[in-house]
Amino acid sequence: MSVKVPVPASMLVMSPEEVSVCLKPPGFDSDLILRSDVSLLDRVWVGHVDYDTAVGRGQIVVDGPPALSRALPRWFMWSPMATFVRACRERQRVGA
């Protein structure tokens, strides 16, 4: 049996130097708003789910200026394992 526990909204405050997670609004306007299930974001971060695929399916919704929305995936520091997980996923896809 699976039980879904609601997770409160949180904000990622990202700068070139650091990323912070805030549980309360940080006190300034947002450049982008990303809406998604936190467990899906974890699977994207690790590389089990492709970011563009999740966006295309509406599982991740990004609101804001189009140029910033397109740049968002390049801002993340992906899991150190993401490259290997993606490569394994691709090998399985092509049947290698």
C-alpha positions as a Markdown table, in Angstrom:
| # | Residue | x | y | z |
|---|---|---|---|---|
| 1 | Met | 0.0 | 0.0 | 0.0 |
| 2 | Ser | 1.3 | 3.4 | -0.9 |
| 3 | Val | 0.4 | 6.6 | 1.0 |
| 4 | Lys | 1.1 | 10.0 | -0.5 |
| 5 | Val | 2.1 | 12.5 | 2.2 |
| 6 | Pro | 1.6 | 16.1 | 1.2 |
| 7 | Val | 4.9 | 18.1 | 1.1 |
| 8 | Pro | 4.7 | 21.8 | 1.8 |
| 9 | Ala | 5.7 | 24.2 | -1.0 |
| 10 | Ser | 9.4 | 25.2 | -1.0 |
| 11 | Met | 11.4 | 27.7 | -3.0 |
| 12 | Leu | 14.9 | 27.2 | -4.5 |
| 13 | Val | 16.9 | 30.4 | -4.4 |
| 14 | Met | 19.6 | 29.9 | -6.9 |
| 15 | Ser | 22.6 | 32.1 | -7.6 |
| 16 | Pro | 25.9 | 31.3 | -9.3 |
| 17 | Glu | 27.5 | 30.8 | -5.9 |
| 18 | Glu | 24.9 | 28.6 | -4.1 |
| 19 | Val | 21.4 | 27.1 | -4.0 |
| 20 | Ser | 19.2 | 27.5 | -0.9 |
| 21 | Val | 15.9 | 25.8 | -0.1 |
| 22 | Cys | 13.4 | 28.1 | 1.6 |
| 23 | Leu | 10.2 | 26.9 | 3.2 |
| 24 | Lys | 8.8 | 30.5 | 3.4 |
| 25 | Pro | 8.9 | 33.1 | 0.6 |
| 26 | Pro | 12.3 | 34.7 | 0.5 |
| 27 | Gly | 10.9 | 38.2 | 0.3 |
| 28 | Phe | 11.5 | 39.1 | -3.4 |
| 29 | Asp | 9.8 | 38.4 | -6.7 |
| 30 | Ser | 10.5 | 35.0 | -8.4 |
| 31 | Asp | 12.1 | 34.9 | -11.8 |
| 32 | Leu | 10.7 | 31.5 | -12.5 |
| 33 | Ile | 8.2 | 29.3 | -10.8 |
| 34 | Leu | 8.5 | 25.5 | -11.2 |
| 35 | Arg | 5.7 | 23.2 | -10.2 |
| 36 | Ser | 6.2 | 19.5 | -9.7 |
| 37 | Asp | 6.0 | 16.6 | -7.3 |
| 38 | Val | 9.1 | 16.5 | -5.2 |
| 39 | Ser | 9.6 | 12.8 | -5.8 |
| 40 | Leu | 9.6 | 13.4 | -9.5 |
| 41 | Leu | 12.2 | 16.1 | -9.2 |
| 42 | Asp | 14.3 | 13.7 | -7.3 |
| 43 | Arg | 14.0 | 11.1 | -10.1 |
| 44 | Val | 14.9 | 13.8 | -12.6 |
| 45 | Trp | 17.9 | 15.0 | -10.5 |
| 46 | Val | 19.3 | 11.4 | -10.3 |
| 47 | Gly | 18.7 | 10.8 | -14.0 |
| 48 | His | 16.0 | 8.2 | -13.9 |
| 49 | Val | 13.5 | 10.6 | -15.6 |
| 50 | Asp | 14.5 | 13.0 | -18.4 |
| 51 | Tyr | 13.8 | 16.6 | -17.6 |
| 52 | Asp | 12.5 | 17.5 | -21.1 |
| 53 | Thr | 10.2 | 14.5 | -21.1 |
| 54 | Ala | 8.8 | 15.4 | -17.8 |
| 55 | Val | 8.2 | 19.0 | -19.0 |
| 56 | Gly | 6.6 | 17.7 | -22.2 |
| 57 | Arg | 4.2 | 15.5 | -20.2 |
| 58 | Gly | 3.2 | 18.4 | -17.9 |
| 59 | Gln | 4.8 | 16.7 | -14.9 |
| 60 | Ile | 7.1 | 19.7 | -14.5 |
| 61 | Val | 5.6 | 23.1 | -15.2 |
| 62 | Val | 7.9 | 26.1 | -15.5 |
| 63 | Asp | 6.3 | 29.6 | -15.5 |
| 64 | Gly | 8.4 | 32.6 | -16.4 |
| 65 | Pro | 10.2 | 34.3 | -19.3 |
| 66 | Pro | 10.8 | 31.7 | -22.1 |
| 67 | Ala | 14.6 | 32.3 | -22.2 |
| 68 | Leu | 14.9 | 31.6 | -18.4 |
| 69 | Ser | 12.6 | 28.6 | -18.6 |
| 70 | Arg | 14.8 | 27.1 | -21.4 |
| 71 | Ala | 18.0 | 27.8 | -19.4 |
| 72 | Leu | 16.7 | 26.2 | -16.2 |
| 73 | Pro | 18.1 | 22.7 | -16.7 |
| 74 | Arg | 21.6 | 24.2 | -17.2 |
| 75 | Trp | 21.5 | 25.8 | -13.8 |
| 76 | Phe | 21.1 | 22.6 | -11.8 |
| 77 | Met | 24.0 | 20.7 | -10.4 |
| 78 | Trp | 22.7 | 17.3 | -11.3 |
| 79 | Ser | 23.5 | 14.2 | -9.2 |
| 80 | Pro | 27.1 | 12.9 | -9.7 |
| 81 | Met | 25.4 | 9.6 | -10.8 |
| 82 | Ala | 23.0 | 11.2 | -13.3 |
| 83 | Thr | 25.4 | 10.8 | -16.3 |
| 84 | Phe | 25.8 | 7.1 | -15.6 |
| 85 | Val | 22.1 | 6.6 | -14.9 |
| 86 | Arg | 21.2 | 8.3 | -18.2 |
| 87 | Ala | 23.7 | 6.2 | -20.1 |
| 88 | Cys | 22.4 | 3.0 | -18.6 |
| 89 | Arg | 18.8 | 4.1 | -19.4 |
| 90 | Glu | 19.8 | 4.8 | -23.0 |
| 91 | Arg | 21.6 | 1.4 | -23.4 |
| 92 | Gln | 18.4 | -0.3 | -22.1 |
| 93 | Arg | 16.3 | 1.7 | -24.5 |
| 94 | Val | 18.3 | 0.6 | -27.6 |
| 95 | Gly | 18.7 | -2.9 | -26.3 |
| 96 | Ala | 22.5 | -2.9 | -26.1 |
